[in-house]
Each structure stands twice: as C-alpha cells, then as structure tokens.
Amino acid sequence: MSKSLNVVALTGKLVAEPELRYFGSGMALLNLRLCFWTNKKEGESWVETGNFIDVKQFKPSEKFVGLLHKGSPLAISGRLEVEEWKDKETGKSRSKVVVVAQEITFAGPKQSNETPKDHDTLAPIDGQKTIPLDEGEWQPF
C-alpha cells in the first residue's frame, strides 16, 4: 500500500472556549472549535463563507492552553482524521472530519480575556449573518 500525504494548515479564530480533558492515564486532550474563511464566486461577486471544524491536540502545553479563549486568532498545522461512531439515539453510523493538531500558535495580536465584540469575531454569531472583520492590522488570509 502506498502512503498518502495528510497535511493541513489553517488560520482562523476560536468560536468557543477551549476544553481540556484528561484520560485516566493522566494524558491531556485539548478540544477546540475553529472558524476559517473561504471565498467563492456567486454570480458576479465573491462571497466569504465561514467554515467550522473541530481541532484536537494530544499532550498540549497547559500554560499555552491557559492563554486561549473564544476569539483567539490561531494558526494550526496537523493532519486530518475521520472520527466514526454510532448515534446513541438513532443507532445510525455518524462521522466527521477533525484536525489533529501537531502545532498551534497565535496568528494575530494578543487578545484580552474578554469575550470578543461582534466586530472582533470571524464566526457568524447567529449562524445566518457574517460579521465583518475589523480593518486592523491582522487579517486571517
């Protein structure tokens, strides 16, 4: 069997508070929800669309995790993985693609621990509308 290339690099912002869990062995697992943007042409204009993906990192730096919060701009590199499970209510097979992060770094100016204001976030707040980015120095792409 030949090997395939599985490398992903994303920049975006956290749309939820990070979650740090521990296995019985004491190993830590960091779970994040990231929003990144793509552009597509609709008619004569380009439209930005928010994309959401779950990110996990095994054995994260607890000091670094303590600096993360909703709205943190991040650059993530890692690999894609498909998670599969049976839905407990319906018994149907389910799956999703996640990023298993090998490296996570800040991708913009240092944020405060305050919840981002509407104009500071990349994520659509109500799932319907898109919040424009600030005209500041940092741009996600």
C-alpha positions in Angstrom: 0.0 0.0 0.0 1.3 3.4 -0.9 1.4 6.2 1.7 -0.6 9.3 1.1 0.1 12.9 2.2 -2.1 14.1 5.0 -1.1 17.7 6.0 -3.4 20.6 6.8 -2.6 24.2 7.8 -5.4 26.6 8.9 -5.7 30.1 10.3 -8.9 31.3 12.0 -10.4 32.1 15.3 -11.8 30.0 18.2 -15.6 30.2 18.3 -15.9 28.5 21.7 -13.9 28.3 24.9 -11.2 25.6 24.7 -11.9 22.3 26.5 -9.1 20.5 28.3 -9.8 16.9 29.3 -7.7 14.2 30.9 -7.6 10.4 30.2 -7.4 8.0 33.1 -3.7 7.7 32.4 -3.3 11.5 33.0 -2.7 12.4 29.4 -4.3 15.7 28.4 -6.5 16.3 25.3 -7.3 19.8 24.1 -10.5 20.2 22.1 -11.1 23.4 20.0 -13.7 24.7 17.6 -12.2 26.8 14.8 -13.8 29.1 12.2 -11.8 29.7 9.0 -13.0 31.5 5.8 -13.2 30.5 2.2 -14.3 32.7 -0.8 -16.5 31.5 -3.6 -17.9 33.3 -6.6 -21.7 33.7 -6.7 -22.8 35.4 -9.9 -20.6 38.4 -10.4 -19.5 38.8 -6.7 -17.3 36.9 -4.3 -18.8 35.7 -1.0 -17.0 34.8 2.2 -18.2 31.7 3.9 -17.3 30.7 7.5 -16.3 27.1 7.9 -16.2 25.4 11.2 -14.0 22.4 12.2 -13.1 20.6 15.4 -9.5 20.5 16.4 -7.9 18.2 18.9 -4.3 18.2 20.3 -2.9 15.5 22.5 -0.5 16.4 25.3 -0.9 20.2 24.9 1.1 22.7 26.8 -1.2 23.6 29.8 0.5 27.0 30.0 -0.4 27.7 26.4 -4.0 26.4 26.9 -4.4 28.9 29.7 -3.9 31.7 27.2 -6.6 30.5 24.8 -10.1 31.8 24.8 -13.1 32.3 22.5 -11.9 34.7 19.8 -8.2 33.8 19.9 -6.7 34.0 16.4 -4.8 30.8 15.8 -2.6 29.1 13.2 -2.9 25.3 13.3 -0.9 22.7 11.5 -1.6 19.0 11.7 -3.4 16.2 9.9 -7.0 15.3 9.0 -8.7 12.3 10.7 -12.2 10.9 10.3 -14.0 10.0 13.5 -16.8 7.5 13.3 -19.4 6.4 15.9 -22.9 5.1 16.4 -25.6 7.7 17.3 -26.9 6.7 20.7 -30.5 7.8 20.0 -30.9 6.5 16.4 -28.2 3.8 16.2 -27.1 5.2 12.8 -23.5 5.5 11.9 -22.1 9.0 12.0 -18.8 10.6 11.1 -16.9 13.9 11.0 -13.6 15.1 9.9 -11.4 16.7 12.6 -7.9 18.2 12.6 -5.4 16.5 14.9 -3.1 19.4 15.6 0.7 19.0 15.8 1.3 22.7 16.3 -0.9 25.5 17.5 0.3 29.1 17.6 -1.2 32.6 17.9 -1.9 34.2 14.5 -2.5 37.7 15.4 -2.3 40.4 18.1 -2.6 39.3 21.7 -6.2 39.2 22.8 -7.6 40.1 26.2 -9.7 37.5 28.2 -12.8 39.5 27.3 -15.5 37.9 25.1 -15.0 39.3 21.6 -17.3 42.0 20.5 -19.4 41.4 17.3 -16.9 43.1 15.1 -13.9 41.2 16.6 -15.1 37.7 15.7 -14.8 35.7 12.5 -17.7 33.5 13.3 -21.3 34.3 12.3 -23.0 34.7 15.7 -26.4 33.6 14.7 -25.4 31.1 12.0 -27.1 33.3 9.4 -25.2 36.6 9.0 -21.5 37.2 8.6 -19.7 39.6 10.9 -17.2 41.8 9.0 -13.6 41.8 10.2 -12.0 44.9 11.7 -9.9 46.9 9.4 -7.0 46.5 11.9 -3.6 45.0 11.1 -4.4 41.3 11.4 -6.2 39.6 8.6 -6.9 35.8 8.6 -5.9 35.3 5.0 
